[in-house]
Amino acid sequence: MKKWFVTLIIFITLLGCQTGHAYSDPFVHVRGKSFILKGKPYYYLGTNMWYGALLGMKEKPGNRKRLKRELNFLKSIGINNLRIMGASEGTIYSNTVKPAFQPEPGKYDERVLEGLDYLLSEMAKREMKAVIYLGNNWIWTGGFAQYVGWATGEKVPNPFLKKYSWDDFMNFSARFYTNKKAKSTYKSYIRMLINRVNTCTGKAYKNDPVIMAWQLANEPRPGRGKPGKKNMKAFSQWILNTAEFIKSMDSNHLVSTGSEGLAGCMGSAKLYKKINASKDIDYLTVHLWILNWGWFNPEKAEKTYPEAELKASDYLNKHIRFAEQLNKPIVLEEFGIPRDGQSYSPESTTIYRDKYFKTIFELIYENAKNKGPFAGSNFWTWGGEGRPAGSDSAEWKPGDPLTGDPPQEPQGRNSVFNSDTSTLKIIKLYAGKMNNLSR
């Protein structure tokens, strides 16, 4: 009897230690279809603030005072999760981010890295979490196309130049998955960043709980047409290998693909489920672009919006089913539409954007409340104090204020500004609802 009693006491003690550890663990984990933080479910309504590291720089385009104000404002409306850029390559084109984290192969700009250090240190003070993407399918950060250009010596077929098409660009970019030299340069950057020690906090990135997840890339795609179909195997193998590579260096953080979902997998549910089924991919991602995909025309909003909203809900519901089949959480980490009439002026109205945001946030909240796999969202995108410079529809130029819209797009296109009262009211309402699910 005494022996059984001692065993029971030891078991209870160990259980208490484990429970205590779980409730103090500052890293986000996955348990089935849920995120877990400090022993409780973790739900969130976040935003994209890709330019955060640039604002965190000591010199231009840095503005640390603005960065702190932006973080304080976001915190005040219940936003605790930011999806941010952690990599950019080359500075050749007018519509790419400047300065770049990696201006040349294997050469890293310490000024930009210190900007990321500062951003993460300020986020930690406000108990925020970061999702950091490590590459890009698109030209505005250099991305995979720049890696291919470096590896082969070829010019990147910039789709914003008349002589190149989007097919030309996307299939050039997708050559990344079969180019050993390009992938090696990318992996070297990842290795450097994961093992980097933050100059503001003294913490290695791989040990820093302010980071929720590493993301392989922003919207990776196998390509288009016949080349894309031929590339599917290499694409999926790259995702599986890279996720395993990250996990081999960092067991603390989650890993996700950054995929748009079916739109990023040539419409193949088989491919989408395959890349997310890996034990090293912790949760699913989905993006939703009703304008870019031709579902919505803001200049004919009354006519096109109702059907676009139905298509959007159907798209998300399909991906909810994929997440349920894989028993993993899912996050909608990009969605947005322009202001009414496709105006880029901060003074223009946002009637349809507000309606759209409310519909999407409500769908996610209802699913999360009913124990579904939807765990969070990051709307695209936070413009905050930034304002477009110059004429309406002007693209970003060095020296202009940073908004949420990347350099390749008209500034103000999808940005939510700190003056957008009606939109902010909806965001604050649903951020509060999602945060309440975590209690």
C-alpha positions in Angstrom: 0.0 0.0 0.0 2.8 2.4 0.9 4.6 1.6 -2.4 1.4 2.5 -4.4 1.0 5.7 -2.4 4.6 6.9 -3.1 4.1 6.1 -6.8 0.9 8.2 -6.8 2.6 11.1 -5.2 5.5 11.0 -7.8 3.0 10.9 -10.6 1.0 13.8 -9.3 4.2 15.8 -8.8 5.4 15.1 -12.4 2.0 16.0 -13.7 2.0 19.3 -11.9 5.5 20.1 -13.2 4.4 19.4 -16.8 1.2 21.4 -16.4 3.1 24.3 -14.9 5.6 24.2 -17.8 2.8 24.2 -20.3 1.2 27.3 -18.7 4.5 29.2 -18.8 5.8 28.1 -22.2 6.0 31.3 -24.3 6.2 29.5 -27.7 3.1 28.9 -29.8 2.4 25.2 -30.4 -0.1 23.1 -32.2 -2.5 20.6 -30.6 -4.8 19.0 -33.2 -6.7 21.8 -35.0 -5.7 24.5 -32.4 -2.8 26.7 -31.6 -1.8 26.6 -28.0 0.0 29.4 -26.0 0.8 29.0 -22.3 -1.5 26.1 -22.0 -4.5 27.9 -23.6 -6.0 28.1 -27.1 -4.5 30.9 -29.1 -6.7 32.7 -31.6 -6.0 36.0 -33.2 -7.0 38.7 -35.7 -3.7 40.1 -37.0 -2.5 42.1 -39.9 0.3 42.2 -42.5 3.0 44.8 -41.9 5.7 43.5 -44.3 7.7 46.8 -44.0 8.2 46.6 -40.2 11.9 45.8 -40.4 12.5 48.8 -42.7 10.7 51.1 -40.2 12.9 49.6 -37.5 16.1 50.7 -39.3 18.2 53.5 -37.6 18.4 55.4 -41.0 16.0 56.0 -43.8 13.6 54.6 -44.6 13.6 53.8 -40.9 11.4 55.7 -38.5 11.5 54.1 -35.1 9.2 56.6 -33.5 6.5 55.8 -36.1 7.1 52.1 -35.6 6.4 52.3 -31.9 3.3 54.4 -32.5 2.1 51.9 -35.1 2.6 49.0 -32.7 0.9 50.9 -29.8 -2.1 51.6 -32.1 -2.4 48.0 -33.3 -2.2 46.8 -29.7 -4.9 49.2 -28.7 -7.4 47.7 -31.2 -6.6 44.1 -30.2 -4.1 43.1 -32.8 -1.3 40.9 -31.4 0.0 39.1 -34.5 2.0 40.5 -37.4 3.0 38.8 -40.6 6.3 40.5 -41.7 9.0 40.3 -44.3 12.2 38.6 -43.2 14.0 38.4 -46.6 14.4 40.5 -49.7 16.9 40.1 -52.5 18.6 42.5 -55.0 17.9 46.1 -55.8 17.9 46.2 -59.6 14.3 47.1 -60.3 12.3 50.2 -59.5 9.5 48.1 -58.1 11.5 46.1 -55.6 12.0 46.7 -51.9 14.9 49.0 -51.0 17.2 48.5 -49.2 17.2 44.7 -49.4 18.2 42.2 -46.7 20.4 40.5 -49.2 21.5 42.9 -51.9 24.0 40.4 -53.4 24.3 36.6 -53.1 25.6 35.8 -49.6 26.0 39.5 -48.7 23.6 40.7 -46.0 22.8 44.3 -45.1 23.3 44.6 -41.4 21.3 47.8 -41.3 18.1 46.0 -42.4 18.8 43.0 -40.1 19.2 45.4 -37.2 15.8 46.9 -38.2 14.3 43.5 -37.9 16.0 43.1 -34.5 14.4 46.3 -33.3 11.0 45.4 -34.6 11.0 42.1 -32.9 12.3 43.6 -29.6 9.4 46.2 -29.7 6.9 43.5 -30.5 8.1 41.5 -27.5 7.5 44.4 -25.2 3.9 44.4 -26.3 3.4 40.6 -26.2 2.9 40.4 -30.0 3.8 37.4 -32.2 5.5 37.5 -35.6 5.1 35.3 -38.6 8.2 35.8 -40.7 8.3 34.8 -44.4 11.7 33.9 -45.8 11.2 34.2 -49.5 8.7 35.4 -52.1 7.2 34.2 -55.4 6.8 37.8 -56.5 9.2 40.4 -57.8 8.6 43.1 -55.3 11.1 41.7 -52.8 13.4 40.2 -55.5 12.3 36.7 -54.5 12.8 33.4 -56.2 13.2 35.1 -59.6 16.2 37.0 -58.2 17.8 33.8 -56.9 17.4 32.2 -60.3 18.8 35.3 -62.0 21.8 35.2 -59.6 22.4 31.5 -60.2 22.1 31.6 -64.0 23.2 35.1 -64.9 20.0 35.7 -66.8 17.9 38.9 -66.5 14.7 38.5 -64.6 11.7 38.9 -66.9 10.0 41.8 -65.0 6.3 41.4 -65.8 5.8 45.2 -65.4 7.9 45.7 -68.6 5.9 45.4 -71.8 8.1 42.7 -73.4 7.4 40.2 -70.6 4.2 38.5 -69.6 3.1 37.1 -66.2 3.6 33.6 -67.6 7.2 34.5 -68.5 7.9 35.8 -65.0 6.1 33.0 -63.0 7.7 30.2 -64.9 11.1 31.8 -64.6 10.6 32.3 -60.8 9.5 28.6 -60.5 12.8 27.4 -62.0 14.0 28.1 -58.4 12.8 24.7 -57.3 15.1 22.8 -59.6 18.1 25.1 -59.5 20.6 23.7 -56.9 22.6 26.9 -56.7 19.6 29.1 -56.2 18.2 26.9 -53.4 21.6 26.7 -51.8 21.9 30.6 -51.6 18.4 30.7 -50.1 19.2 28.0 -47.5 22.3 29.9 -46.5 20.2 33.0 -45.8 17.7 31.0 -43.8 20.6 29.4 -41.8 22.0 32.8 -41.0 18.7 34.3 -39.9 17.5 31.4 -37.7 20.9 31.4 -35.9 21.2 35.2 -35.7 21.4 36.8 -32.3 19.2 39.8 -31.9 21.4 42.9 -31.3 18.7 44.5 -29.1 17.8 41.6 -26.9 20.8 39.2 -27.0 18.5 36.3 -27.9 19.1 34.0 -30.8 16.1 34.1 -33.2 15.7 30.3 -32.9 15.2 30.8 -29.1 13.0 33.9 -29.3 9.3 33.4 -28.4 8.2 36.6 -30.1 8.4 34.6 -33.3 5.4 32.4 -33.8 6.4 30.8 -37.1 8.8 30.7 -40.0 7.2 30.7 -43.4 8.9 29.2 -46.4 7.8 32.0 -48.7 5.1 34.4 -49.6 2.8 32.7 -52.0 5.1 30.0 -53.4 3.7 28.5 -56.7 4.9 25.7 -59.0 4.5 28.0 -62.1 1.8 28.2 -64.8 0.5 26.0 -67.6 2.5 23.0 -68.8 5.8 24.1 -67.1 3.9 24.5 -63.8 2.4 21.0 -64.0 5.8 19.6 -64.8 7.2 21.4 -61.8 4.7 20.1 -59.2 6.9 17.3 -58.0 10.0 19.5 -57.5 7.8 22.2 -55.9 6.3 19.8 -53.3 9.7 18.2 -52.6 11.3 21.6 -52.0 8.6 22.4 -49.5 9.0 19.2 -47.6 12.9 19.4 -47.7 13.0 23.0 -46.6 10.5 22.6 -43.7 12.6 19.6 -42.5 15.8 21.8 -42.9 14.3 24.5 -40.7 13.1 22.1 -38.0 16.6 20.5 -37.9 17.9 23.9 -36.7 14.9 25.2 -34.7 12.6 23.0 -32.7 10.9 25.9 -30.9 9.0 27.5 -33.8 6.1 26.5 -36.1 6.6 26.3 -39.8 4.1 27.0 -42.6 4.2 27.1 -46.4 2.8 30.6 -47.1 0.6 29.1 -49.8 -2.5 30.8 -51.2 -4.3 27.4 -51.2 -5.8 26.1 -54.4 -4.9 29.3 -56.2 -1.2 28.6 -55.4 -1.4 25.0 -56.3 -2.8 25.2 -59.9 -6.2 24.3 -58.5 -5.0 20.9 -57.3 -6.4 19.8 -54.0 -4.1 16.8 -54.1 -1.0 19.1 -54.3 -2.3 21.4 -51.6 -2.9 18.6 -49.2 0.4 16.9 -50.0 2.5 20.0 -49.1 0.6 20.5 -45.9 0.5 16.9 -44.8 4.2 16.9 -43.8 5.0 16.5 -40.1 7.2 19.5 -40.4 4.4 21.8 -41.7 2.5 22.7 -38.6 -0.6 24.5 -40.0 -2.3 25.4 -43.3 -2.4 28.8 -44.9 -4.8 30.3 -47.4 -5.0 33.7 -49.2 -8.0 35.3 -50.7 -8.0 37.8 -53.6 -11.4 38.5 -55.1 -10.1 41.5 -57.1 -6.9 39.8 -58.4 -8.7 36.7 -59.3 -11.3 38.5 -61.3 -14.3 37.9 -59.0 -14.8 41.5 -58.0 -14.7 44.8 -59.9 -14.7 47.8 -57.5 -15.8 50.1 -60.3 -18.9 47.9 -60.7 -19.2 47.0 -57.0 -23.0 46.8 -56.8 -23.1 44.3 -59.6 -20.1 42.1 -58.9 -19.8 42.1 -55.1 -22.6 39.7 -54.1 -21.3 36.9 -56.3 -17.7 37.6 -55.2 -18.6 37.3 -51.6 -20.3 33.9 -52.3 -17.1 32.7 -54.1 -15.0 34.0 -51.2 -17.0 32.1 -48.6 -17.0 28.9 -50.8 -13.2 29.2 -51.2 -12.6 29.4 -47.5 -15.1 26.6 -46.7 -13.1 24.3 -49.1 -10.0 25.0 -47.2 -11.7 24.5 -43.9 -12.4 20.9 -45.1 -8.8 20.4 -46.1 -7.7 21.5 -42.6 -10.2 19.1 -41.0 -9.0 16.2 -43.1 -5.4 16.9 -42.1 -6.4 17.7 -38.5 -4.4 21.0 -38.4 -5.1 24.6 -37.8 -5.6 27.0 -40.7 -4.9 30.8 -41.0 -6.2 33.2 -43.6 -3.2 35.4 -43.8 -3.9 37.6 -46.8 -7.2 39.2 -47.9 -8.3 42.7 -48.9 -9.9 44.9 -51.5 -9.4 48.5 -52.6 -11.4 51.4 -51.4 -14.7 52.3 -53.1 -14.4 52.9 -56.8 -10.8 51.7 -56.6 -9.7 55.1 -55.3 -6.3 55.2 -53.6 -7.0 58.3 -51.6 -7.2 57.9 -47.8 -10.2 60.3 -47.9 -12.3 58.0 -50.1 -15.0 55.7 -48.6 -14.7 52.0 -47.7 -18.3 50.8 -47.8 -17.5 47.6 -49.7 -14.3 46.9 -47.9 -16.0 47.2 -44.5 -18.8 44.8 -45.7 -16.2 42.3 -47.0 -14.1 42.4 -43.8 -17.1 41.9 -41.6 -18.2 38.9 -43.7 -14.8 37.2 -43.6 -14.1 37.9 -40.0 -17.5 36.6 -39.0 -16.9 33.3 -41.0 -13.6 32.8 -39.3 -15.0 33.7 -35.8 -18.0 31.3 -36.1 -15.7 28.5 -37.2 -13.3 29.1 -34.4 -16.0 29.4 -31.8 -17.5 26.1 -32.9 -14.1 24.3 -32.5 -13.3 24.3 -36.2 -9.7 24.6 -37.6 -9.8 28.3 -38.3 -7.3 29.8 -35.7 -6.6 33.3 -37.1 -6.3 35.8 -39.9 -4.0 38.6 -41.0 -5.7 41.1 -43.2 -3.8 42.8 -46.0 -2.7 45.3 -45.1 -1.7 47.8 -42.4 -0.9 51.3 -43.8 -1.2 53.0 -40.5 0.3 56.5 -40.6 1.7 56.0 -44.1 0.1 58.0 -46.9 0.5 57.8 -50.7 2.9 60.4 -52.0 2.3 62.2 -55.3 -0.6 61.6 -57.7 -3.4 59.0 -57.3 -2.3 55.5 -58.3 1.4 56.4 -58.1 3.8 53.5 -57.2 6.2 53.8 -54.4 9.6 55.5 -54.9 12.6 55.7 -52.5 11.9 58.5 -50.1 8.1 58.0 -50.1 6.4 57.0 -46.9 6.0 53.3 -46.4 2.4 52.0 -46.7 1.1 48.5 -46.6 1.1 48.3 -50.4 4.3 46.9 -51.9 6.4 48.9 -54.3 5.0 47.2 -57.4 1.4 48.3 -56.6 -0.3 51.7 -56.4 0.2 53.1 -53.0 -3.1 53.1 -51.0 -4.6 50.2 -53.0 -5.2 47.8 -50.1 -3.9 49.8 -47.1 -5.9 50.2 -44.0 -5.0 53.6 -42.6 -5.2 54.8 -39.0 -7.9 57.3 -40.2 -10.2 54.6 -41.5 -12.6 54.8 -38.6 -15.4 52.5 -39.9 -13.0 49.7 -40.9 -11.1 50.0 -37.6 -14.3 49.6 -35.7 -15.0 46.3 -37.4 -11.4 45.1 -36.9 -11.4 46.0 -33.2 -14.8 44.2 -32.7 -13.6 41.0 -34.2 -10.1 41.2 -32.8 -11.8 41.3 -29.4 -14.0 38.3 -30.2 -11.0 36.2 -31.3 -9.0 37.3 -28.3 -11.8 36.3 -26.0 -11.7 32.7 -27.4 -8.2 32.5 -26.1 -9.3 33.0 -22.4 
